[in-house]
Amino acid sequence: MIRRLLLPTLLAGLLAAAGAAHAILPEPIRQMLQAANIPQDAVGVVVLRGPRTLLWHGGERSMQPASTMKLLTTMAALEQLGPVFRGRTELRSEAELVKGVLHGDLYLRGGADSDLNEDALYHMLQALRNQGIRKIKGDIVLDRQLFQPARLDAELPAFDEYPYAYYNVVPDALLVNTNLLKLDMESSGNRMKLVLMPALDKVSVASELKLIDAPCADWEAGWKAPEVERRGGKLKVVLRGTFPKDCSKSTSINVLDRHDYLERLLRTTWGRLGGSLGGEVREAGADQATPAGARLLSAHQSRTLAEVLRDTNKQSDNTLAHTLFLSLGSLEADAALGSKPLPPEPSGQTTAARANLAVRNWMSERGIDQQGLVLENGSGLSRVERIRPAQLAAVLQAAQRSLWAPEFAASLPIAALDGTMRKRLKDSPAALRARLKTGSLSGVAALAGFVPDAANQQCVVVAMINDAHAANGAGRAVLDALVDWVARSDANTLP
């Protein structure tokens, strides 16, 4: 039975049925690996055409998948939460409203809303003004308690030397604007113009950049990590390093503590709306979460999961994938609200541990073995996550049989057209036809998805390379050549 092809007791049988020739990589692929000094035992490949195994090379190896791990996370979430699932942010209070004054605390409760940004926050606060609230006499309480721990970003070590980069943002349940500051930089002669967005209360930006004669395209070559200086209640983002003369660039940076970020955005936005705050903006502790009886004042919902998945997979968004992974350990679908919290775990289990169990249960229900599987954050931005190519191939087979197969396929990058595949395979018959998730880390290159062959029969393709020589595009070239080989094959082609 196809769905159980990965059970340990059947792996040997599958290899025997495939035949010895199926373990031999196509000659052009072997030559490219040799030219790049990539050993064949650093490669794992599984190619399936329906029930038939076209190619199996190291499919049983537990390997680093990089961002192809998102396929497991997104498929499990799609089937467990459903395509219309939505994250949700709420403003709630128990306080009495008298003559425009809210006599108590206002709770901003996070619900893994992946679309929460300054515009959404503005409209939520505008709804309070529309209800006649002009002053909050108590505090604004930031409730991030849906995920445990509530501030995972404060506990995890930096993944690489670019902790401020957008792809490194660690989510929480109340993440606004992905905690990013958009920075517009323009140099003219010896002068530098800077614009920081969104506007945050008492936050400014300053340049100590040295302007040099250099190509604008190479502006990041002299860039140094931005620093934040705190003076009293004021914060200043300081840019250091070098920047080309007569150059205009934009970037996004994650440099502010997320409490500072949200507090200052709230104060700025509420002030713009003519509101005042008598208390503070503070974080909710584990025993200070939003009271169960607090009435709903306003809310914002994310796009449906089917829509969010397109950003997650096509753009390989680590923060969205990690948020979705944690959602599997904290939320379940609700017909009225789009999502509702899972019952608390008596053991105090972390949200990531519950998410790990949810993904594994989904795999077990579909007969997919988990031997060698290591899950950390579900995004692939990890040095410890592991999966076997054969396991990921089984996930893709489950996706083909899923009720939500069209929604899943629509989330994958299309070769030579969009997402992370937009510049790849342009001269291949796979162009505009193959849907493939990419994966890339230092020493890792991976591709996984669906590739129609020459007879337009859909093939499942999973390929991973774990070797330092996969860098500088060498690994990517090998993977693209493999996809091209599949796209040119017919029903009788074997390596």
N, C-alpha and C positions, 0 to 999 in steps of 0.2 A: 504494500500500500504506500503510495507516494508520500503521504503526510507523515509516515513513520520511517522514512528512509534514513534518518539520522540516529535511531536508537543504537546504542553501542553493540548489541548483539547482531545487528544487521549491517554494520559498516563493512565487515569483511565480505559478506555476501554481495553487497553492492559493488565493491571493487572487483570481485570475481565476475559478476555479471557484466560489468562494463568492459572487461577484457584488458589485457595488459597494454594494448596500444593506447588506451585512453589515458594512461598515466604519462604518455610522452607528449611534451609540448610541441606545437607546430614548429617546423624548422626555422621560419623567420623569427619567431619569438625567442628560440634558443640562441640564435645568432645575436640578436639585440641584447639579450642578457649577458652573453659572453663579452660583447664589445663594451658594455657598461660595467663589467666586473661584478655583476650581481649573481651570486650563486643560485642555482636552481632550487636548493633547499630553503631559500629565503622567500620562495614564491608559493602561494596557495591559490589554486584556480578550480572552480567548478562551473561547468557549462551544461545545462539541462535543456532538452527540447521535449516538452511534455514528460512522459515517463522514461524517456531515453537519456542516458548519460553520454554526452558527446565528449566531454573532457573532464578528467579528474586528475589533478596534480597537487598533492599535498592538501586535499580538501579536509583532511582530518586534523590539520595542525591548528593549535590555538594561537591566534595571531593578533597583533594590534590592528584594529580596523580603521583608526582615525574616524572621520565623520560618516563613514558608511554605517557606523553604529546607530546613527539617527534613524535608519530604516527600521530597526527593531523597536526603538522607542515610539516612533510615530505610528507604526502599524498596530502595536499593542494598544496605544492610546485611542486610535481610531475605532478599534473594535470594542474596547472596554468603556470608553466614554461616549462614543457616537459622534457622527459628523456635525451635529448641531450643538454640541457642547460649547459652553462659553464660560470664560473666567468673569468674575464680577467684583466690582469695587463698590463699597457702600459708605454713606454717611448716616450715622445713627446717633440717637440721643435719648436719654431718659428725662432730660431736663424740661422744665415748664417754660413755655414761651409767653412772655408778658410784655406787651407794648414794644415789640421789636427786639427784646432782650432774651436770649437763651440763658436761663439761670442754671447753668451747670456745664458739664463737659460734653464735647462733640467728639464722636469716635469715627475715625477714618479707618475702615476695616478692609484689609487686602484679601483678595480672593483669586490670586494668580491671574490677574487681568493683563494679558500680554499687550494690549493696546492702550494702556493707561499712559497718557502724556499730558502736557500742559494744557492743551485744548480741552481734553476730557475733564481735567480737574477744574478748569474755568467754568465749564457748563454745570458741573456738579455744585459748585459754590454759587453760581448764578441761580440755581434752583432754590437755594436757601434764601437768597435775597428776594426771589419771587414769592416766597412764603412769608415775607415780612421780617425776616431775621436780619438785623443790622449790627447786632453786637453779640458776641459769645462771651459770657461773663466768666465761664470756666476755662478749662484747657482744651486744646485739640489733642486728642490721644491717637497716636499712630499704632494701629493694631496689625502687627506682622505675624501673629501667632499661628496662622494656618500651617506654616511650615515650622518644623522643629529640627534643629535649632532655628530661631527666628532670624538670626543674622549669620548665616553660613559664610557670608563674605568676610566676616571678621575672624573666622577660624581657619580658613583654608590658606595655605602658603601660596605665594605667587607661582603661576604656572611657568612663566618664562620671564625674560628681562623687560617685557612690555606690559606690566600690570595695568597701565592706564589705557591700553588698547580696547576698542569696542568688543572684540571677540573674546576678551577675558572677563567680561562682566558676569559676576556670580549673582543669580537672581535671589530675591526674597518675595514674599507674598504681596508686598506693597511697593513694587518697583515702578517708579515713574520716569518716563523718558529713557529707560535703561540707564538712568543715572548719568547720562552723557551731557557734556557741554559741547555745543557746536561752536567751533572757532573759525572765523574768517580772517585770513591774514593777507595783507596787501602791502608790498614794498614799492616805493617809488623813489628812486635815487637813494638817498640816505635816510629816508623816513619810512616808518612802519605804521600802518593803520590796522587796528585790531577791533573785532566785534565779537562779543561773547553772547550766546543765546542758549537757553531762555534768560530773560532778565531775572536775577535773583537778589533778594534783599541783602544789601551790604556786601556784594560780591563783585570784584573788579578783576581786570586782567592787565598785566604789564609785560613789556618786552625788554629782555636783556639780550636779545638776539643780535649777533654780529652780522651785518649785511655784507655779503661777499659776491664776487663775480663767479657765478656758477649757473649751470642750466637749471631752469625752473623745475624741470621734470625730476631732478635729483635733490629736491628740497629736503627730503628726509635724511639724506646722508649726514648732515651736521646737526640733526635734531637730538636734543637731550630730553629726558623725562621732565615734564612740567612739575613745578613744586608749588605748594600752597602755603602762604604765610598768613598766620592768624595774629591780628592785633586787636585786642579787645573783642568786640562783636563783629569786626570786619575781617573778610577773607580776601586775599589777593592771589590770583593765579599768575605765577611768574614763568615766562618762557625763556629758556636758555639754549645756547648752542649757536648755530649759524643758520642763515636763511639767504637765498639768492636775491640779488637786487632785481627790481622791476619784475616781480613775480607775484601772482595771486593764487592762493590755495585755500582750501577748506578742509578741516579735519574734525573728528569728534574724539573727546578725551574723557576718561573716567578718573577724575582726580579728587573729587569732593567726597567726604564721608556722606553716606546716603541720608543720614538724619539731617545734617546741615543742608543738603540739597533740597530735601522735601520741606523742611521747616521754612527755609527762605523762599521757596516757590509758593508755599501756602500764604505766607505773610504778604508777598508781593501781589499775588492774585486776589486775595481777600481785600487788600487795600485798594486795588484798582476798581473793585466792585463797590467801594464805599463802605465796606464792613470794618469793624474794629474787633480786637481780641483783648479781653481783660486778663486772661491767664497766659500760660505757656504752651508751647508745642512740645510734647513729651512722648516717649516710647512707652507702650503698654508692656508691663511685665507679664509673666506666665499667669499670675493670679489677678491681672488687671485688664483682661481682654474685654471686648465689647459685651456688655451685659445682655443676657438672653432676651430680656424683655424690652430692650431699647427699640424705639420705633424708627422705621425707615424714613429718612428725609429726602435722600436722593441717591441715585445709583448710576453706574456706568457698566456696560457689558462689552466684552471683547467681541471681535468677529467670531463667527463659528469656527470650530476646530478645523473643518475642511478648508476654510480660507487661510487660517493661520499656518496650516501645514505647508502651503505653497511657499510662504516666506521661510519656513524652517528648513525645508529640503532644497528648494531651488537656490536660495542664497546661503545655505549651510550655516544658519544662525545658531550659534552655540547657546546663547542665553535663552532663546525660545525653546530649544530642545531640552535644556536643563529644567526650565520652568515646567514643561510638559511632563518630564520624568517625575518631578516632585509632585505634580498634580495627581499622578497615578497613585501616589502614596497619601494623598490628603483630600481628594475630592471624588465625588461620583456624580453621574448625570442626574439632573432633576428636571422634570418636564416643565415646571413653571419658571424656574430661575436660571436654568441652563447648567447650574452646578450647585452642589451642596456639600458641606464638609462631611468627611467620613467620621464615624464614631471614634472617640479617642481610644488610643491603644493603652490598656491598663499597664502594660510593662514599660511604658514610656519610650517605646521604640522610636528611633529617628524617622523622619519622613522619607529619607533616602532608603533606609532599610525596608520600609513598607513598600516603596516603589519597586525596589529590587524584587521583592516577593511577588508583587502584582505582575511584573513582566514574566517572571519565571512560571507563575501559575498559568499565564496565557500560553506560554510555550508548551507546558505540560499538557494542556487541554488539546493541543494540536499535534501531540506526539513528537515534539521537538526536544531532543535531549539537551541538557545544559552542561554536560561535562566540558570543562575548560573555559566556560563562560565566566567573565568577570565584569560586573557592572559597577561603575562609580557615579557617573552623572548622566549617563544616557546620551550624551552629545558626541562622544568620541574625543573631546578635548581632555585627554587623559593619558598618562604614561602606564597605567595599570589595566585599563579596560582590554579585554580579550574576547574573541569569538572565533569559532572555526568557520572557514568559508562554507563548509557544508551546512552548518547551522543557519548562516545568513541566507543561503540558497533556499533552505526550507521555509524561512520567514517569507521570502519572496513568493514561493509556491503557495503559502497560506494566503498571501495578499491576492494572488490571482483567483483564489476560490472565495474570497471574502465578499460579503454583500456590499462592502464599500470599496471594491476594487477600482472603480472609476475615480473616486475621490483620492485614493492613494496614488494611482498612476499620474493623476493631474498635478501632484505635488512634486514630481521628479523633474530635474532639469532635462531639457530636450537637446540632444546633441546638435551642435552648430547653430543653436537658436537662442537659448536663454539660460539664466542662472549661471552656475559654475561650469556648465558645458558649452557656453555660447561661442567660445573660440576654438573648440576642439572638434576633430573629425569632420571638418568642412569638406574634404575631398573624398570622403568615404560614403558608401551606400548606407551607412548607419546615420548619416546626417538627416535631421528632421524626423527620424524614425525611432531611434533608440532613446530610451528614457533611463538615465543613469545618475546615481548619487556618487559624488566624488568624495575622496578622503585624502587628507594630506597633513602629515606632521613631519618633524625632523626624523628622517630615516624610515618614513612610512609613505607609501602611495597605494591607493585603493580605488576600485570602481565596483559598483554593484547595481543591477537593475535589469531592465528588459530590452532585448535586442532582437528585432525581427531578422530572420535569415533571408537568403536569396529567394526562397519560396514563400516569404511572408509568414513563416511560422514563428511564433513568439518563443524566444529562448531566454532562460534565466541565466544571467552571467554574474559571477562573483570572482573578483581577482584582487589579491593583496600581495604587496611586496614589503617585507620588513628587512631593510638593509640600508646602511649609510650611503651606499652608492646610488640609491634611488633619488638622491637630491639633484637639483639643477635640471629638472625636467626629464632625466633619464628614465625614471620609473614611470612617469606619465606617458612617455613615448611607447614604452613596452605595453602598457595597459591599452592605449589607443589602438596599437597594432593588433592586439588580441580581439578587441571589439570589432575592428575592421574584418578580421579573419572570420568571425562568427557571422557578420552581416553578409559576407560573400559566399558562405557555405550553403550547401543544399542538403536535402534529406539524407543523402548517401555519403556526405563528407565526414571523414574521420581523420584525426591527426596522424 
